[in-house]
């Protein structure tokens, strides 16, 4: 029985780790190292509850996304005062990896949002979650999610200026 649970978890982790990593990269505004840490923490927490809760979980992928968002928000709350974000990337982007300037512009705009607003944008518009699902994940009211998403999108439009339509058309 234990081997079958471990095999099932391994399959789940292999299937979902890419999507979790992409979401984590958006949440961390492109900090791939922190994104990897968040995915590892998420998968570790999922492994702990896998045998006990999988029978009760209707959608383990959505639960994993919830764990990822909550791990990110917890990390933002406990960040030490000595850490400072930097606008310089430590590594160069791989050649031919798409439109790097577009990606960097969008990640920089996301970085300017508060962590909870960033989580709302990622859940609502990247993960395509409903207002109610987003509210449940973030422990907010539906009205708060709608307000935060409206304000976050307005802030993104302000930061990106007239080029936001150009980004949406791609």
GROMACS elastic network, one bead per residue, 0.5 to 0.9 nm:
[ bonds ]
;  ai    aj funct       b0    kb
    1     4     6  0.52122   500
    1     5     6  0.63492   500
    1     6     6  0.87262   500
    2     5     6  0.51089   500
    2     6     6  0.61833   500
    2     7     6  0.85363   500
    2    51     6  0.83749   500
    3     6     6  0.50501   500
    3     7     6  0.60040   500
    3     8     6  0.84824   500
    4     8     6  0.60370   500
    4     9     6  0.85074   500
    5     8     6  0.50599   500
    5     9     6  0.61003   500
    5    10     6  0.85174   500
    5    50     6  0.76196   500
    5    51     6  0.64534   500
    6     9     6  0.50379   500
    6    10     6  0.60204   500
    6    11     6  0.85893   500
    6    47     6  0.84384   500
    6    50     6  0.86307   500
    6    51     6  0.86308   500
    7    10     6  0.50280   500
    7    11     6  0.62168   500
    7    12     6  0.85839   500
    8    11     6  0.51815   500
    8    12     6  0.62034   500
    8    13     6  0.86328   500
    9    13     6  0.60140   500
    9    14     6  0.85183   500
    9    46     6  0.84788   500
    9    47     6  0.69405   500
    9    50     6  0.70163   500
    9    51     6  0.88997   500
   10    13     6  0.50931   500
   10    14     6  0.61079   500
   10    15     6  0.85056   500
   11    14     6  0.52267   500
   11    15     6  0.60963   500
   11    16     6  0.86048   500
   12    15     6  0.51603   500
   12    16     6  0.60422   500
   12    17     6  0.82274   500
   12    60     6  0.85092   500
   12    61     6  0.82489   500
   13    16     6  0.53129   500
   13    17     6  0.55496   500
   13    18     6  0.89501   500
   13    43     6  0.68788   500
   14    17     6  0.56829   500
   14    18     6  0.77808   500
   15    18     6  0.71799   500
   15    19     6  0.82727   500
   16    19     6  0.54676   500
   16    20     6  0.61380   500
   16    21     6  0.85813   500
   16    61     6  0.70228   500
   16    64     6  0.85895   500
   17    20     6  0.50082   500
   17    21     6  0.59562   500
   17    22     6  0.86141   500
   17    39     6  0.70507   500
   17    40     6  0.88798   500
   17    43     6  0.81734   500
   18    21     6  0.50926   500
   18    22     6  0.62873   500
   18    23     6  0.87240   500
   19    22     6  0.51434   500
   19    23     6  0.62678   500
   19    24     6  0.85212   500
   20    23     6  0.51813   500
   20    24     6  0.60232   500
   20    25     6  0.85725   500
   20    35     6  0.87123   500
   20    38     6  0.88369   500
   20    39     6  0.62778   500
   20    42     6  0.87080   500
   20    64     6  0.79668   500
   20    65     6  0.67997   500
   20    68     6  0.74316   500
   21    25     6  0.60585   500
   21    26     6  0.86676   500
   21    32     6  0.83337   500
   21    35     6  0.61542   500
   21    36     6  0.65776   500
   21    38     6  0.82095   500
   21    39     6  0.61014   500
   22    25     6  0.51099   500
   22    26     6  0.64749   500
   22    27     6  0.87698   500
   22    35     6  0.81973   500
   23    26     6  0.51833   500
   23    27     6  0.62573   500
   23    28     6  0.86780   500
   23    35     6  0.83104   500
   23    65     6  0.83354   500
   23    68     6  0.85162   500
   23    69     6  0.88737   500
   23   122     6  0.71247   500
   23   123     6  0.86145   500
   23   126     6  0.77064   500
   23   127     6  0.78690   500
   24    28     6  0.60421   500
   24    29     6  0.83706   500
   24    30     6  0.83351   500
   24    31     6  0.86070   500
   24    32     6  0.80921   500
   24    34     6  0.80763   500
   24    36     6  0.76734   500
   24    38     6  0.68400   500
   24    39     6  0.70805   500
   24    68     6  0.73367   500
   24    69     6  0.80874   500
   24    72     6  0.79132   500
   25    28     6  0.51754   500
   25    29     6  0.59160   500
   25    31     6  0.61669   500
   25    32     6  0.59064   500
   25    33     6  0.89078   500
   25    34     6  0.80868   500
   25    35     6  0.52855   500
   25    36     6  0.83657   500
   25   107     6  0.87742   500
   26    29     6  0.50314   500
   26    30     6  0.60759   500
   26    31     6  0.84917   500
   26    35     6  0.85214   500
   26   107     6  0.68459   500
   26   110     6  0.76141   500
   26   111     6  0.88625   500
   26   118     6  0.83047   500
   26   119     6  0.88358   500
   26   122     6  0.69575   500
   26   126     6  0.88076   500
   27    30     6  0.77237   500
   27    31     6  0.87102   500
   27    35     6  0.79414   500
   27    69     6  0.81014   500
   27    72     6  0.73811   500
   27   107     6  0.89566   500
   27   110     6  0.79327   500
   27   111     6  0.82633   500
   27   115     6  0.77351   500
   27   118     6  0.63367   500
   27   119     6  0.63376   500
   27   122     6  0.69066   500
   28    31     6  0.53304   500
   28    32     6  0.76717   500
   28    34     6  0.69259   500
   28    35     6  0.63902   500
   28    72     6  0.79611   500
   28   107     6  0.85213   500
   28   110     6  0.86302   500
   28   111     6  0.73915   500
   28   115     6  0.87535   500
   28   118     6  0.88834   500
   29    32     6  0.85797   500
   29   104     6  0.87418   500
   29   106     6  0.84807   500
   29   108     6  0.65503   500
   29   109     6  0.83821   500
   29   110     6  0.60740   500
   29   111     6  0.51662   500
   29   112     6  0.89580   500
   29   118     6  0.89929   500
   30    33     6  0.87836   500
   30    34     6  0.87691   500
   30    35     6  0.78882   500
   30    89     6  0.89967   500
   30   103     6  0.88893   500
   30   104     6  0.79392   500
   30   107     6  0.61068   500
   30   108     6  0.83375   500
   30   111     6  0.85981   500
   31    34     6  0.55429   500
   31    35     6  0.61355   500
   31    36     6  0.87478   500
   31    89     6  0.85951   500
   32    36     6  0.60666   500
   32    37     6  0.85759   500
   33    36     6  0.51789   500
   33    37     6  0.63668   500
   33    38     6  0.87406   500
   34    38     6  0.61478   500
   34    39     6  0.86193   500
   35    38     6  0.50794   500
   35    39     6  0.62109   500
   35    40     6  0.86048   500
   35    72     6  0.88048   500
   36    39     6  0.51345   500
   36    40     6  0.61580   500
   36    41     6  0.85772   500
   37    40     6  0.50991   500
   37    41     6  0.61136   500
   37    42     6  0.85255   500
   38    41     6  0.50310   500
   38    42     6  0.60255   500
   38    43     6  0.85658   500
   38    68     6  0.65109   500
   38    69     6  0.89205   500
   38    71     6  0.65530   500
   38    72     6  0.66846   500
   38    75     6  0.87045   500
   39    43     6  0.60870   500
   39    44     6  0.84103   500
   39    68     6  0.67679   500
   39    71     6  0.89813   500
   40    43     6  0.51623   500
   40    44     6  0.59886   500
   40    45     6  0.85634   500
   41    44     6  0.50077   500
   41    45     6  0.61754   500
   41    46     6  0.85304   500
   41    67     6  0.88109   500
   41    68     6  0.79351   500
   41    71     6  0.74635   500
   42    45     6  0.52034   500
   42    46     6  0.61067   500
   42    47     6  0.86070   500
   42    64     6  0.66401   500
   42    65     6  0.83004   500
   42    67     6  0.58277   500
   42    68     6  0.54109   500
   42    71     6  0.71135   500
   43    47     6  0.60439   500
   43    48     6  0.86649   500
   43    64     6  0.75832   500
   43    67     6  0.87831   500
   43    68     6  0.87180   500
   44    47     6  0.51192   500
   44    48     6  0.64386   500
   45    48     6  0.52083   500
   45    49     6  0.66490   500
   45    50     6  0.84767   500
   45    64     6  0.87988   500
   45    67     6  0.77719   500
   46    49     6  0.54053   500
   46    50     6  0.56580   500
   46    60     6  0.88167   500
   46    63     6  0.85909   500
   46    64     6  0.68076   500
   46    67     6  0.80058   500
   47    51     6  0.77994   500
   48    51     6  0.75609   500
   48    52     6  0.83006   500
   49    52     6  0.53581   500
   49    53     6  0.56894   500
   49    54     6  0.76048   500
   50    53     6  0.56272   500
   50    54     6  0.54264   500
   50    55     6  0.87388   500
   51    54     6  0.60143   500
   51    55     6  0.78764   500
   52    55     6  0.72605   500
   52    56     6  0.82131   500
   53    56     6  0.52272   500
   53    57     6  0.60849   500
   54    57     6  0.50275   500
   54    58     6  0.79985   500
   54    59     6  0.87819   500
   54    60     6  0.70504   500
   55    58     6  0.78871   500
   57    60     6  0.57753   500
   57    63     6  0.77248   500
   58    62     6  0.88094   500
   58    63     6  0.88656   500
   59    62     6  0.54665   500
   59    63     6  0.64403   500
   59    64     6  0.88113   500
   60    64     6  0.60809   500
   60    65     6  0.86070   500
   61    64     6  0.50584   500
   61    65     6  0.62894   500
   61    66     6  0.86769   500
   62    65     6  0.50010   500
   62    66     6  0.62381   500
   62    67     6  0.86803   500
   63    67     6  0.62394   500
   63    68     6  0.86302   500
   63   137     6  0.89522   500
   64    68     6  0.61540   500
   64    69     6  0.86908   500
   65    69     6  0.62447   500
   65    70     6  0.86184   500
   65   123     6  0.87953   500
   65   127     6  0.88800   500
   65   137     6  0.87791   500
   66    69     6  0.52014   500
   66    70     6  0.61783   500
   66    71     6  0.85048   500
   66   134     6  0.88834   500
   66   136     6  0.89362   500
   66   137     6  0.55571   500
   66   138     6  0.82150   500
   67    70     6  0.51681   500
   67    71     6  0.60026   500
   67    72     6  0.85656   500
   67   137     6  0.84131   500
   68    71     6  0.50625   500
   68    72     6  0.61700   500
   68    73     6  0.86968   500
   69    72     6  0.51019   500
   69    73     6  0.62612   500
   69    74     6  0.86015   500
   69   119     6  0.67545   500
   69   123     6  0.85761   500
   69   137     6  0.75411   500
   69   138     6  0.77649   500
   70    73     6  0.51039   500
   70    74     6  0.60582   500
   70    75     6  0.84909   500
   70   137     6  0.75148   500
   70   138     6  0.72349   500
   71    74     6  0.50872   500
   71    75     6  0.60860   500
   71    76     6  0.86430   500
   72    75     6  0.50557   500
   72    76     6  0.62701   500
   72    77     6  0.87792   500
   72   115     6  0.82945   500
   72   119     6  0.85441   500
   73    76     6  0.50324   500
   73    77     6  0.63331   500
   73    78     6  0.88039   500
   73   115     6  0.66979   500
   73   116     6  0.70937   500
   73   119     6  0.81418   500
   73   138     6  0.88473   500
   74    77     6  0.51463   500
   74    78     6  0.63284   500
   74    79     6  0.86653   500
   75    78     6  0.52569   500
   75    79     6  0.60035   500
   76    79     6  0.54397   500
   76   115     6  0.69823   500
   77    80     6  0.88214   500
   78    81     6  0.89541   500
   79    82     6  0.83364   500
   79    83     6  0.70763   500
   80    83     6  0.58218   500
   80    84     6  0.89623   500
   81    84     6  0.77558   500
   85    88     6  0.89647   500
   86    89     6  0.75576   500
   87   108     6  0.82970   500
   88    91     6  0.89168   500
   89    92     6  0.70893   500
   92    95     6  0.88513   500
   93    96     6  0.87763   500
   93    97     6  0.73303   500
   93   100     6  0.71149   500
   94    97     6  0.57083   500
   94   100     6  0.88605   500
   95    98     6  0.81334   500
   95   100     6  0.89194   500
   96    99     6  0.80586   500
   96   100     6  0.87165   500
   97   100     6  0.69530   500
   98   101     6  0.89251   500
   98   102     6  0.87647   500
   98   103     6  0.84259   500
   99   102     6  0.54777   500
   99   103     6  0.64292   500
   99   104     6  0.88244   500
  100   103     6  0.50565   500
  100   104     6  0.60691   500
  100   105     6  0.84945   500
  101   104     6  0.51157   500
  101   105     6  0.60352   500
  101   106     6  0.85813   500
  102   105     6  0.51394   500
  102   106     6  0.62130   500
  102   107     6  0.85625   500
  102   167     6  0.75904   500
  103   106     6  0.52554   500
  103   107     6  0.60745   500
  103   108     6  0.84987   500
  104   107     6  0.50551   500
  104   108     6  0.59512   500
  104   109     6  0.84912   500
  105   108     6  0.51529   500
  105   109     6  0.62177   500
  105   110     6  0.86848   500
  105   160     6  0.80657   500
  106   109     6  0.50427   500
  106   110     6  0.61923   500
  106   111     6  0.85597   500
  106   156     6  0.86917   500
  106   160     6  0.81575   500
  106   167     6  0.87202   500
  107   110     6  0.50066   500
  107   111     6  0.60640   500
  107   112     6  0.88082   500
  108   112     6  0.65885   500
  109   112     6  0.53755   500
  109   113     6  0.72189   500
  109   155     6  0.85774   500
  109   156     6  0.61217   500
  109   159     6  0.63756   500
  109   160     6  0.71773   500
  110   113     6  0.54768   500
  110   114     6  0.85804   500
  110   117     6  0.89936   500
  110   118     6  0.63168   500
  110   121     6  0.87127   500
  110   152     6  0.89859   500
  110   156     6  0.73235   500
  111   114     6  0.77364   500
  111   115     6  0.83270   500
  111   118     6  0.77622   500
  112   115     6  0.89735   500
  112   118     6  0.86952   500
  112   155     6  0.86918   500
  112   156     6  0.84982   500
  112   159     6  0.86869   500
  113   116     6  0.81013   500
  113   117     6  0.60083   500
  113   118     6  0.56891   500
  113   152     6  0.68685   500
  113   155     6  0.77475   500
  113   156     6  0.81239   500
  114   117     6  0.52140   500
  114   118     6  0.60637   500
  114   119     6  0.86092   500
  114   152     6  0.86368   500
  115   118     6  0.50107   500
  115   119     6  0.61343   500
  115   120     6  0.86419   500
  116   120     6  0.61953   500
  116   121     6  0.86951   500
  116   138     6  0.78968   500
  116   148     6  0.83433   500
  117   120     6  0.50073   500
  117   121     6  0.62604   500
  117   122     6  0.86403   500
  117   145     6  0.86368   500
  117   148     6  0.59263   500
  117   149     6  0.67768   500
  117   151     6  0.83328   500
  117   152     6  0.59653   500
  118   121     6  0.51483   500
  118   122     6  0.61658   500
  118   123     6  0.85609   500
  118   149     6  0.88152   500
  118   152     6  0.75488   500
  119   122     6  0.51324   500
  119   123     6  0.60144   500
  119   124     6  0.83894   500
  119   134     6  0.87754   500
  119   138     6  0.81727   500
  120   123     6  0.52458   500
  120   124     6  0.58796   500
  120   125     6  0.81742   500
  120   134     6  0.67621   500
  120   135     6  0.85677   500
  120   138     6  0.80859   500
  120   145     6  0.67890   500
  120   146     6  0.89658   500
  120   148     6  0.71197   500
  120   149     6  0.61773   500
  120   152     6  0.83688   500
  121   124     6  0.52691   500
  121   125     6  0.56027   500
  121   126     6  0.71345   500
  121   127     6  0.88707   500
  121   148     6  0.85528   500
  121   149     6  0.61581   500
  121   152     6  0.71963   500
  121   153     6  0.77687   500
  122   125     6  0.55710   500
  122   127     6  0.62136   500
  122   128     6  0.82354   500
  122   129     6  0.89558   500
  123   126     6  0.57955   500
  123   128     6  0.62334   500
  123   129     6  0.56022   500
  123   130     6  0.83080   500
  123   133     6  0.87158   500
  123   134     6  0.62769   500
  124   127     6  0.59748   500
  124   130     6  0.63967   500
  124   131     6  0.70307   500
  124   133     6  0.89039   500
  124   134     6  0.68097   500
  124   149     6  0.79803   500
  125   128     6  0.50417   500
  125   129     6  0.73081   500
  126   129     6  0.81342   500
  129   132     6  0.80734   500
  129   133     6  0.60026   500
  129   134     6  0.61895   500
  130   133     6  0.51883   500
  130   134     6  0.61565   500
  130   135     6  0.84986   500
  131   134     6  0.51635   500
  131   135     6  0.60497   500
  131   136     6  0.86105   500
  131   142     6  0.59313   500
  131   143     6  0.85598   500
  131   145     6  0.64222   500
  131   146     6  0.69586   500
  132   135     6  0.50078   500
  132   136     6  0.61504   500
  132   137     6  0.86895   500
  132   141     6  0.80147   500
  132   142     6  0.57617   500
  132   145     6  0.83305   500
  133   136     6  0.50851   500
  133   137     6  0.62538   500
  133   138     6  0.86896   500
  133   142     6  0.88237   500
  134   137     6  0.51773   500
  134   138     6  0.61752   500
  134   139     6  0.82779   500
  134   140     6  0.80425   500
  134   142     6  0.79811   500
  134   145     6  0.70863   500
  135   138     6  0.53019   500
  135   139     6  0.56251   500
  135   141     6  0.55037   500
  135   142     6  0.54265   500
  135   143     6  0.85982   500
  135   144     6  0.77999   500
  135   145     6  0.60018   500
  136   139     6  0.51303   500
  136   140     6  0.65625   500
  136   141     6  0.78048   500
  136   142     6  0.84378   500
  137   140     6  0.78972   500
  138   141     6  0.87559   500
  138   145     6  0.87376   500
  140   143     6  0.81524   500
  140   144     6  0.61156   500
  140   145     6  0.66592   500
  141   144     6  0.51282   500
  141   145     6  0.64376   500
  141   146     6  0.87961   500
  142   145     6  0.51100   500
  142   146     6  0.62906   500
  142   147     6  0.86313   500
  143   146     6  0.51157   500
  143   147     6  0.61096   500
  143   148     6  0.85101   500
  144   147     6  0.50418   500
  144   148     6  0.59363   500
  144   149     6  0.84104   500
  145   148     6  0.51115   500
  145   149     6  0.59700   500
  145   150     6  0.84767   500
  146   149     6  0.52243   500
  146   150     6  0.61401   500
  146   151     6  0.86296   500
  147   150     6  0.52151   500
  147   151     6  0.61858   500
  147   152     6  0.84757   500
  148   151     6  0.51736   500
  148   152     6  0.58623   500
  148   153     6  0.84290   500
  149   152     6  0.50336   500
  149   153     6  0.59865   500
  149   154     6  0.84332   500
  150   153     6  0.53078   500
  150   154     6  0.61788   500
  150   155     6  0.86578   500
  151   154     6  0.50207   500
  151   155     6  0.61306   500
  151   156     6  0.86133   500
  152   155     6  0.50324   500
  152   156     6  0.61734   500
  152   157     6  0.85964   500
  153   157     6  0.60993   500
  153   158     6  0.85052   500
  154   157     6  0.50450   500
  154   158     6  0.61340   500
  154   159     6  0.86471   500
  155   159     6  0.61598   500
  155   160     6  0.85502   500
  156   159     6  0.50712   500
  156   160     6  0.59849   500
  156   161     6  0.82248   500
  156   164     6  0.82668   500
  157   160     6  0.51796   500
  157   161     6  0.56813   500
  157   162     6  0.76755   500
  157   163     6  0.84060   500
  157   164     6  0.62447   500
  158   161     6  0.51705   500
  158   162     6  0.83706   500
  160   163     6  0.57908   500
  160   164     6  0.56742   500
  161   164     6  0.64287   500
  162   165     6  0.68943   500
  162   166     6  0.80350   500
  163   166     6  0.51209   500
  163   167     6  0.64957   500
  163   168     6  0.88841   500
  164   167     6  0.50684   500
  164   168     6  0.62859   500
  164   169     6  0.87201   500
  165   168     6  0.50517   500
  165   169     6  0.61903   500
  165   170     6  0.89839   500
  166   169     6  0.53020   500
  166   170     6  0.68755   500
  167   170     6  0.56772   500
